[in-house]
Amino acid sequence: MSYDTEHVRNAGDGPARITGLPTFTALLTNPDLADLYTQVRQEAGVTAPELIEEANVSKKTVYDYLHRLEQAGLVVETDADGTGATSRYEAAAFELALTIRGIEVSVTPELVAVIARAKEYPVITRVCDDNGVVAFALAHDLIKAHSEGELTIRQIAELTDLSTGTVYDLVEAVYAIHDLGDDAEEPTTYSPADVANDELSLESTDE
């Protein structure tokens, strides 16, 4: 599988450029680091003590992660009251565009937010470990299209080379994390059994 990584571009306000690609890559492979970045993004102006209270890692690790994210330009430290007494943090928006098999895949904070929940949803780790983060990013984009009624489970499986059962589990995880599918008109979601029965019906019709 080949892909183009010609640019990493900022989205919205943030530092002039993103640096420290090793840290950026770690965001996609380290759920704890992804979780910290996601917390800072969701709670702009959060302090280190507040992050420590919610973190599943040690105090030292929180500060190490904050330093890494700052050095990479993914998190910026602000002085809320102008005295320097309280350091607050905000996350920089970003987008990494990859092209896979002619399909553009976006690596965004939304994808990082899913990685951050990998311990809660084992299918995320399974897909990343077995198929790679790039394939996972593609699946993530396709699942968002599925939530808008543009794709079926079977089509996602074909485009990602994942089994229909894995796609079904991944759809459930991404829907829950992003709170998708709450609109009045929801896309039809098929279980692995539904897909299997559908395939059997098609075979019977062909005969």
C-alpha positions, -999 to 999 in steps of 0.1 A, spaced: 0 0 0 15 33 -10 3 68 0 13 104 -5 23 125 26 34 156 8 18 180 32 6 184 68 -15 216 69 -30 235 98 -67 239 100 -80 271 116 -60 290 142 -28 275 155 10 277 152 25 286 118 36 250 112 34 215 127 68 200 136 79 169 154 64 142 132 74 114 156 51 129 182 24 133 156 28 96 147 27 87 184 -8 103 186 -20 76 163 -3 47 181 -5 57 218 -40 59 232 -29 77 264 -12 104 244 -42 107 221 -65 109 251 -45 138 266 -45 157 233 -82 151 230 -89 164 265 -69 196 258 -88 200 225 -122 195 242 -115 216 273 -96 246 259 -78 265 287 -74 234 308 -46 233 333 -20 206 340 -35 198 375 -69 194 359 -55 170 333 -37 150 360 -70 145 379 -86 129 348 -56 111 334 -50 73 335 -12 79 336 12 93 362 17 130 370 52 128 354 38 112 323 12 140 319 39 167 320 61 146 296 32 143 272 24 180 274 60 189 267 61 165 237 28 180 223 41 215 228 74 208 211 54 193 181 32 224 179 1 203 187 -6 220 220 2 256 230 6 270 265 -13 302 274 -13 325 303 -50 331 311 -47 359 337 -14 375 325 5 368 357 20 335 347 6 319 378 -16 294 360 -5 278 327 -34 268 305 -33 247 274 -51 247 241 -48 222 212 -39 232 177 -61 219 149 -44 200 121 -51 178 91 -28 153 74 -41 143 39 -31 109 26 -40 94 -8 -46 57 -8 -57 38 -40 -69 71 -54 -90 79 -23 -81 108 0 -79 100 37 -78 126 64 -59 122 97 -76 148 119 -82 155 156 -115 135 152 -95 104 142 -72 110 172 -103 111 194 -112 76 183 -76 63 189 -80 78 224 -108 53 231 -89 22 219 -88 7 254 -126 9 256 -132 -5 221 -106 -33 214 -116 -34 177 -97 -1 172 -65 -16 184 -71 -48 164 -76 -29 131 -46 -6 137 -23 -36 147 -35 -59 119 -41 -35 91 -21 -3 99 -31 32 110 -35 43 74 -61 16 67 -78 26 100 -79 62 89 -96 51 56 -121 31 75 -128 61 98 -135 83 68 -158 57 52 -177 52 84 -185 89 85 -198 85 49 -219 55 61 -234 77 88 -247 100 61 -262 71 42 -236 71 14 -221 36 20 -231 2 33 -211 -20 56 -203 -43 27 -189 -15 6 -167 -3 35 -154 -39 39 -146 -41 2 -128 -8 2 -107 -15 33 -101 -52 30 -117 -57 64 -142 -85 72 -178 -74 75 -178 -84 111 -148 -62 119 -164 -33 100 -197 -38 119 -178 -36 153 -158 -6 141 -190 12 130 -205 7 164 -174 21 181 -171 52 159 -208 59 160 -206 58 198 -175 79 201 -186 106 177 -223 103 187 -234 96 151 -267 82 139 -290 103 161 -307 120 132 -343 110 123 -330 94 91 -303 70 100 -283 48 76 -292 11 75 -266 -9 95 -262 -46 88 -249 -71 113 -225 -99 101 -254 -123 102 -275 -100 81 -247 -97 55 -243 -135 55 -280 -141 50 -281 -115 22 -253 -132 4 -270 -166 7 -302 -151 -7 -283 -137 -37 -267 -171 -43 -301 -188 -42 -315 -163 -67 -286 -169 -91 -293 -206 -91 
